[in-house]
Amino acid sequence: VSNPEVSQSDPERYCLDTTFRHGPSYYLTDDGLLVFNRLTSYTRIEVVVPQGFIPVSSDHETLYEWQDDNVVVKITDVGKTTVNLVMAPLPETSVE
């Protein structure tokens, strides 16, 4: 993997950028909340929040960023642990 910024600052490091989907990591609670729950050993992960949902809690420090029409939750320094992200459905809005 080539990342010039990392290569210049620390030539012994490398950057791995992996995108994967794992449906079983998501589930709906009885009260309609969507939960992302996954064991990971990555030090940085990004979770794309499905359209129609907004993050409401996480068990790790997070940053939120809009990419296209989705919120992306960025979590750093996770280590080997479980990530638990709770998302609520957006209230339906109407413009009259």
Backbone as a ProteinNet text record, in pm:
[ID]
protein_1_A
[PRIMARY]
VSNPEVSQSDPERYCLDTTFRHGPSYYLTDDGLLVFNRLTSYTRIEVVVPQGFIPVSSDHETLYEWQDDNVVVKITDVGKTTVNLVMAPLPETSVE
[TERTIARY]
85.4	0	89.2	57.1	138.8	67.2	130.2	78	197.5	219.4	339.4	355.4	245.2	255.1	313.1	263	314.3	456.5	483.9	617.2	724.5	692.4	790.2	812.1	705.3	719.3	774.8	743.3	789.8	796.5	910.8	921.3	897.9	900	878.6	730.1	643.3	499.4	432.2	316.6	235.2	90.3	11.8	-128.7	-214.4	-309	-398.1	-537.7	-593.1	-726.6	-814.8	-904.3	-988.9	-1134.3	-1214.6	-1358	-1423.6	-1509.3	-1579.8	-1719.2	-1805	-1942.2	-1963.9	-2031.5	-2059.5	-2197	-2299.4	-2437.6	-2466.6	-2411.2	-2440.4	-2387.4	-2302.3	-2254.3	-2361.8	-2470.2	-2580.3	-2703.1	-2776.9	-2905.8	-2998.7	-3129.1	-3230.4	-3276.7	-3289.4	-3343	-3495.2	-3559.7	-3706	-3763.9	-3687.1	-3738.5	-3691.6	-3645.4	-3617.1	-3479.4	-3389.4	-3252.8	-3170.6	-3080.6	-2989	-2856	-2800.9	-2676.4	-2571.1	-2452.2	-2335.3	-2250.4	-2223.6	-2146.8	-2049.3	-1919.4	-1818.9	-1689.4	-1630.3	-1497	-1396.4	-1299.4	-1200.8	-1063.4	-962.1	-825.4	-763.2	-842	-792	-775.9	-678.4	-661.1	-746.1	-792.9	-883.7	-991.1	-1116.9	-1223.4	-1320.2	-1392.5	-1498.5	-1623.3	-1733.6	-1861.5	-1952.8	-2003.2	-2097.5	-2236.4	-2299.2	-2433	-2532.6	-2619.5	-2716.3	-2806.6	-2849.7	-2939.7	-3065.1	-3112.3	-3231.5	-3200.9	-3071.2	-3030.4	-2927.3	-2915.2	-2817.1	-2753.8	-2621.5	-2558.6	-2605.6	-2632	-2672.5	-2577.8	-2502.2	-2404.2	-2300.3	-2183.9	-2074.1	-1994.2	-1935.1	-1853.2	-1707.3	-1678.2	-1545.5	-1558.2	-1451	-1449.5	-1462.5	-1550.6	-1579.2	-1578.2	-1553.8	-1570.4	-1676.2	-1758.2	-1863.2	-1835	-1856.5	-1830.6	-1936.4	-1984.2	-2077.2	-1998.2	-2035.9	-1981	-2099.9	-2118.6	-2236.8	-2360.9	-2448.5	-2571.7	-2566.6	-2448.9	-2436.3	-2344.9	-2371.6	-2279.9	-2178.2	-2050.8	-1944.9	-1890.4	-1889.2	-1837.7	-1693.5	-1601.7	-1459	-1414.4	-1358.5	-1312.7	-1164.6	-1082.1	-938.3	-893.1	-777.7	-716.8	-810.4	-874.6	-966.8	-890.8	-788.6	-718.7	-806.2	-775.2	-855.7	-967.9	-1083.9	-1198.1	-1326.1	-1437.5	-1566.3	-1606.9	-1655	-1707.4	-1859.3	-1922.2	-2067.6	-2116.1	-2186.3	-2237.6	-2388.6	-2461.8	-2607.4	-2656.6	-2752.6	-2807.1	-2959.2	-3015.2	-3160.7	-3214.5	-3338.4	-3397.1	-3422.1	-3397.9	-3426.9	-3578	-3625.9	-3769.8	-3808.2	-3922.4	-3968.3	-4006	-3960.5	-3992.2	-4075.2	-4158.9	-4238.7	-4227.6	-4219.5	-4212.4	-4347.7	-4414.1	-4546.5	-4545.4
-117.1	0	122.4	215.1	334.7	453.6	515.6	636.8	728.4	823.4	908.1	982.4	1030	1104.1	1017.4	892.8	802	759.6	731.7	687.4	789.8	918.9	1022.9	1039.6	1029.5	1053.4	932.1	812	689.9	578.1	560.6	464	318.5	289.4	151.7	119.3	219.6	198.6	174.9	116	103.8	131.5	160.9	196.3	94.4	34	-63.5	-3	1.4	56.8	-55	-104.6	-216.7	-178	-210.5	-190.5	-328	-355	-481.6	-462.5	-554.4	-552.7	-679.8	-666.8	-782.5	-762.9	-808.3	-790.7	-832.7	-944.8	-987.3	-892.4	-795.3	-697.9	-595.7	-591.2	-497.6	-574.4	-516.5	-575.5	-465.1	-489.5	-396.5	-440.7	-345.3	-374.7	-370.7	-417.2	-417.1	-277.1	-175.1	-37.4	38.6	-33.2	28.7	89.4	69.2	120	20.3	73.1	-10.4	-11.8	-129.8	-144	-209.7	-148.3	-208.9	-261.5	-391.3	-452.9	-550.6	-524.3	-607.5	-608.9	-725.2	-739.9	-704.4	-620.2	-578.5	-565.3	-578.5	-554	-438.6	-373	-256.5	-139.3	-53.6	63.4	180.3	177	280.9	213.3	247.3	196.3	309.5	291.2	383	300.3	345.7	278.3	373.8	328.5	409.1	383.3	490.1	479.7	471.9	370.9	360.5	482.9	516.5	629.9	608.2	717.9	710.4	693.2	681.1	664.9	771.2	796.2	891.3	828.7	840.4	782.9	853.8	775	834.2	798.4	689.4	657	558.9	563.6	473.8	447.1	329.3	299.2	341.5	413.4	467.7	614.4	689.2	828.1	827.6	911.7	910.2	1049.5	1053.2	1173.3	1140.4	1238.8	1219	1307.9	1253.2	1326.9	1287.5	1384.5	1355.3	1319.2	1209	1170	1137.5	1216.4	1205.6	1223.6	1125.6	1136.4	1053.9	1011.4	926.5	990.4	957.9	993.3	880.2	917.2	818.8	840.6	733.7	738.8	691.8	776	742.7	717.4	599.7	559.9	526.2	586	559.3	495.5	433.7	368.2	267.6	186.9	86.7	-26.8	-79.3	-195.8	-318.3	-424.6	-545.9	-538.2	-504.7	-486.4	-490.2	-485	-478.4	-333.9	-302.9	-170.5	-180.2	-92.2	-90.8	49.7	62.4	190.5	178.8	269.3	266.9	381.8	350.1	448.4	450.1	570	585.5	626.7	585.1	630.3	780.8	845.6	987.5	1006.6	1108.8	1134.2	1179.8	1135.6	1178.8	1325.1	1399.2	1541.8	1569.8	1666.3	1706.9	1855.9	1897.5	2038.9	2078	2170	2211.5	2354.3
0	0	0	-85.8	-97	-34.8	63.1	125.9	146.7	53.8	59.3	191.9	250.7	376.6	487.7	497.8	600	566.2	438.4	396.9	431.2	416.5	445.3	595.4	673.8	817.3	890.8	844	911.3	808	743.6	633.6	675.9	805.3	851	869.4	857.7	875.1	741.4	746.6	626	663.8	562.4	583.1	508.6	577.1	516.6	510.3	391.1	371.5	317.9	400.6	365.2	382.9	284.7	295.3	291	387.4	385	441.2	406.5	456.3	535.9	648.6	731.7	794.2	723.1	765.5	908.4	955.2	1092.6	1200.4	1163.1	1261.7	1296.2	1217.4	1239.9	1286.3	1380.9	1417.6	1468.8	1457.8	1507.2	1644.9	1736	1868.3	1862.4	1968.5	1974.7	1965.1	2009.9	2004.2	1879.8	1776.2	1647	1630.1	1726.3	1712.4	1631.8	1549.5	1472.7	1546.1	1568.6	1643.7	1555.2	1552.4	1489.9	1603.8	1605.9	1713.3	1649.8	1668.3	1602.3	1681.9	1691.7	1750.1	1640.9	1673.9	1574.6	1638.3	1555.6	1602.1	1524.9	1437.4	1365.2	1462.1	1436.8	1523.3	1477.6	1354.2	1304.1	1220.4	1247.3	1162.8	1130.1	1022	983.1	959.6	1016.5	998.7	922.8	808.2	732	788	835.4	892.2	776.4	774.9	665.3	657.5	535.9	518	600.9	659.4	742.6	890	924	1063.6	1100.4	1229.3	1281.8	1406.4	1425.8	1544.8	1672.1	1776.3	1904.1	2018.3	2005.3	2109.6	2056.5	2120.3	2086.2	2212.6	2221.4	2338.5	2320.7	2210.7	2185.7	2146.3	2163.4	2117	1965.1	1913.3	1770.5	1709.8	1580.5	1499.4	1395.1	1361.2	1262.3	1142.7	1023.6	900.9	797	721.7	612.9	489.1	424.7	294.8	206.7	103.7	18.6	106.3	110.5	189.9	317.2	358.2	477.1	580.8	705.3	813.5	823.7	834.2	855.7	995.6	1075.1	1211.6	1207.3	1254.5	1253.8	1397	1418.4	1551.1	1539.7	1627.2	1623.4	1753.7	1748.8	1864.8	1930.4	1847.7	1898.9	1965.8	1898.4	1951.8	1936.4	2006.4	1996.6	2098.5	2050.6	2138.7	2056.7	2124	2056.9	2037.3	1918.4	1887.8	1889.6	1965	1976.3	1941.6	1829.1	1781.4	1768.4	1834.6	1831.6	1744.4	1655.2	1562.1	1573.7	1567.9	1576.2	1440.2	1409.6	1283.8	1287.5	1174.7	1164.3	1165.3	1236	1231	1091	1045.6	914.2	920.3	820.9	816.9	693.2	705	588.8	571	447.9	415.5	356.7	422.1	375.1	332.2
[MASK]
++++++++++++++++++++++++++++++++++++++++++++++++++++++++++++++++++++++++++++++++++++++++++++++++

